Amino acid sequence: MRTTEEGYHAIALCNSADLQDGGLAVPFDVVYGGQTLRAFAVRFEGRVHAYLNRCTHVAMELDYQEGRFFDDTGRWLLCATHGAAYAPDTGACAGGPCRGGLVKVELSEHDGVVHWHTSHLLRPLAF
């Protein structure tokens, strides 16, 4: 774990090779606003992105199987329950029953490792 200039932390999540474009996500648990939630990291067009695993239509997890968020084309993140679609690079609603975009978790990638970053609302389970 590294501390950023703002006093937040960068926490190692996975090896860079664990995230393939349009492939399986790497799930992880966080505390967001005092609530324990699942989050996930994916790679899209060469860059890593992470979001809370909560559909904005109905507050339930998006994936239909552990780590499966992309549609068959690898272009959209889909909610398996009601079909809401989100842009993988921004989390913005792209179609279906969405109410806004996904909550982004900041990531960084360097030296072959992906890190997620804490914030004033986002903390690891044990801190």
C-alpha positions as CSV (number, residue, x, y, z in Angstrom):
1,M,0.0,0.0,0.0
2,R,1.3,3.5,-0.9
3,T,0.0,6.8,0.4
4,T,-0.8,9.5,-2.2
5,E,-0.1,13.2,-1.8
6,E,-3.8,13.7,-0.8
7,G,-3.4,11.2,2.1
8,Y,-5.3,8.4,0.4
9,H,-3.9,5.0,-0.3
10,A,-3.1,3.0,-3.5
11,I,-3.8,-0.6,-2.8
12,A,-2.4,-3.4,-5.0
13,L,-5.2,-5.2,-6.7
14,C,-3.8,-7.6,-9.3
15,N,-1.1,-8.1,-11.9
16,S,-1.6,-6.2,-15.1
17,A,-1.7,-9.5,-17.1
18,D,-4.8,-10.6,-15.1
19,L,-6.9,-8.0,-17.0
20,Q,-7.4,-8.7,-20.7
21,D,-9.3,-6.4,-23.1
22,G,-13.0,-7.3,-22.9
23,G,-12.2,-10.3,-20.6
24,L,-13.0,-11.3,-17.1
25,A,-13.0,-8.7,-14.4
26,V,-11.1,-8.9,-11.1
27,P,-13.5,-8.4,-8.3
28,F,-12.6,-6.8,-4.9
29,D,-14.5,-5.7,-1.8
30,V,-14.6,-2.1,-0.6
31,V,-16.4,0.0,2.0
32,Y,-18.2,2.8,0.2
33,G,-20.0,5.4,2.4
34,G,-19.9,3.0,5.3
35,Q,-21.5,0.1,3.3
36,T,-19.5,-3.0,2.3
37,L,-19.8,-3.5,-1.5
38,R,-18.3,-5.5,-4.3
39,A,-16.3,-3.6,-7.0
40,F,-14.6,-4.8,-10.2
41,A,-11.8,-3.9,-12.5
42,V,-11.7,-4.5,-16.2
43,R,-9.5,-3.6,-19.2
44,F,-11.0,-1.8,-22.2
45,E,-9.1,-0.6,-25.2
46,G,-5.8,-1.1,-23.3
47,R,-6.7,0.9,-20.2
48,V,-7.9,-0.3,-16.8
49,H,-11.2,0.9,-15.2
50,A,-13.0,0.0,-12.0
51,Y,-16.5,0.5,-10.7
52,L,-18.7,-0.4,-7.8
53,N,-20.7,-3.5,-8.8
54,R,-24.1,-1.8,-8.4
55,C,-26.5,-1.3,-11.3
56,T,-28.0,2.2,-11.2
57,H,-31.4,0.8,-12.2
58,V,-31.9,-1.5,-9.2
59,A,-29.1,-1.7,-6.6
60,M,-27.9,-5.2,-7.4
61,E,-24.7,-6.6,-8.8
62,L,-24.3,-6.5,-12.5
63,D,-22.5,-9.8,-13.3
64,Y,-24.4,-13.0,-14.1
65,Q,-21.3,-15.1,-13.4
66,E,-18.4,-14.1,-11.3
67,G,-16.2,-11.7,-13.3
68,R,-18.4,-11.6,-16.4
69,F,-19.5,-8.0,-17.1
70,F,-18.9,-7.5,-20.9
71,D,-21.5,-8.3,-23.5
72,D,-20.7,-10.7,-26.3
73,T,-19.1,-8.0,-28.3
74,G,-16.7,-6.9,-25.5
75,R,-18.0,-3.3,-26.1
76,W,-20.4,-2.7,-23.2
77,L,-20.7,-3.6,-19.5
78,L,-24.1,-5.2,-19.0
79,C,-26.4,-5.7,-16.1
80,A,-27.4,-9.3,-16.3
81,T,-30.8,-8.7,-14.6
82,H,-32.4,-6.0,-16.6
83,G,-30.0,-5.3,-19.5
84,A,-28.8,-1.8,-18.6
85,A,-25.6,-1.1,-20.6
86,Y,-22.7,1.0,-19.5
87,A,-19.6,2.4,-21.3
88,P,-16.6,0.5,-20.0
89,D,-14.3,3.5,-20.1
90,T,-16.5,6.0,-18.3
91,G,-19.3,4.0,-16.6
92,A,-21.9,6.2,-18.3
93,C,-25.3,4.7,-19.1
94,A,-25.3,3.6,-22.7
95,G,-28.8,2.2,-22.9
96,G,-31.5,0.3,-21.2
97,P,-32.9,1.0,-17.7
98,C,-30.1,3.1,-16.2
99,R,-30.4,6.0,-13.7
100,G,-27.0,7.7,-14.3
101,G,-23.6,6.0,-14.5
102,L,-21.7,3.6,-12.4
103,V,-19.6,4.8,-9.5
104,K,-16.0,4.9,-10.6
105,V,-13.1,3.6,-8.5
106,E,-9.8,5.2,-9.4
107,L,-7.1,2.9,-10.6
108,S,-3.4,3.2,-11.6
109,E,-1.2,0.8,-13.3
110,H,2.6,0.7,-13.1
111,D,5.4,-1.8,-13.0
112,G,3.0,-4.6,-14.0
113,V,0.6,-4.0,-11.1
114,V,-2.9,-2.5,-11.0
115,H,-3.7,-0.5,-7.8
116,W,-7.1,0.9,-6.6
117,H,-7.2,4.2,-4.8
118,T,-9.1,5.0,-1.6
119,S,-11.0,8.3,-1.2
120,H,-13.1,10.1,1.4
121,L,-16.0,7.7,0.6
122,L,-14.0,4.6,-0.4
123,R,-11.9,2.5,2.0
124,P,-10.6,-1.1,2.1
125,L,-12.5,-3.6,4.3
126,A,-9.8,-3.6,7.0
127,F,-7.9,-0.4,7.5
